[in-house]
Amino acid sequence: MWTFNADNAQGDFKEAIARAEAGEDVTIVRNGRPIAKVVGEVPKHDPEKIRKAIDDMRELSEGLSLGGLKIKDLINEGRRF
């Protein structure tokens, strides 16, 4: 985390923005106390990546079976112990 004094804000603001854009948190202090924080934008989810991940999970699950057992039977078996 990078910190700069509010009294020097005008001179340091460009650097604060550049650091936040690079993913670093920037804290502005006055008299040694934090008064503001500049953080970078959180990237939004990419719908195409999400779709691909779901497709990959479905592909991995193909051919897997419970050996003729039902999920309810497995849950009840686990409860006995």
Steps between C-alpha positions, in 0.01 A plus 500: 500500500633841405426803717527871431418815691192704406713815501694357204191359327522718193853387424450135592153445354623378160724246671212393726279437197776307321559282806128433547472409133784251553299338782662666799292658779587865563423672830485879539590622847471832680690558822594131501137381487351326196224709341443331163589194301540465123455147366506364148188389318409137559481320165154381403429138430543391142183310396693305236749372758213401729327308220825322413558402865148355524548308175833364629336382825223327306755330277696378803188354659403297192541128560512531878249289686408395851522132414124456495452666837275796561618818668237456770643154583851643530378781729318250723810278508708794619252580775538158657856574610 
